[in-house]
Amino acid sequence: MKTERWIWAAIMAGAALAGSAGYSAAASPGAAAVRGAVFPASVLRESVSASVLQETVPAAETASSPAQDALYVTVRAEGLAAQEKLRVFSGEDQLDLAALDAQHEALLELPPGENYTVHADSGLAAGFTLAENAAITNVTGDGWTDGEILYLTPDPKGTLTVTASVPDGVILTVSLQGGETDEQRSLSAETGGKAVFAGLTPGSYTLTANGKERKVTLTREMPDVTVGLD
């Protein structure tokens, strides 16, 4: 009897919503309007079913946590052969398995906000963090990143990050020379006052900004360096 009362109350609630729809419901057959929003009649049927379910099934059985959306991560390993397998772990749990394609790339699908390690069959391994905004950070081991792609390589690479407070409408150009590197980057309010030089071989470089030069050294032990211009 109690369940029947719930069904009857839910049906009556649906009928009341349909009655209050006015011309909106008439213009869209099989739909009911609630505070200006139009809902298909199937939604009303689902509401009735949900009401009955809440009455007849324990709450612990109906509760569920939403699945977290995964993000795609590109791994590039130019020194490895095509079809070599890459295995991705979170702790000791293997989450993904992919093979390098003809361009020496593999696409991984991983939840953000966690730390991972990727292992190649040839022995290369790198750790990294996948941020909520899909940025790749905190790379360790046989890898480096430009923030968007994870590069696997037996040769250590480093990253130089340059920061500065840049007013709106102002663009600051910085350049970096050293070894085979001769590159420029622009800092502005739109870039968050940050510029990144990635994929650098450990060694000494010259950073030029505002007509001033400064020496920057990256080592195997400290491959990632941040320089503030303020």
Buried (B, 14 or more C-beta within 10 A) or exposed (E): EEEEEBBEEBBEBBEEBBEEBEEBBEEBEEBBBBEEEBBEBEBBEEBBEEBBEEBEEEEEEEEEEEEEEBBEBEBBBEBBEEEBBBBBBBEEEEBBEBEBEEEBBBEBEBBBEBBBBBBBBBEBBBBBBBBEEEBBEEBBBBBBBBBEBBBBBEEBBBBBBBBBEBEEEEEBEBBBBBEEBEBEBEBBEEBEBBBBBBBBBBBEBEBBBEEEEEEBEBEEEEBBBEBEBE
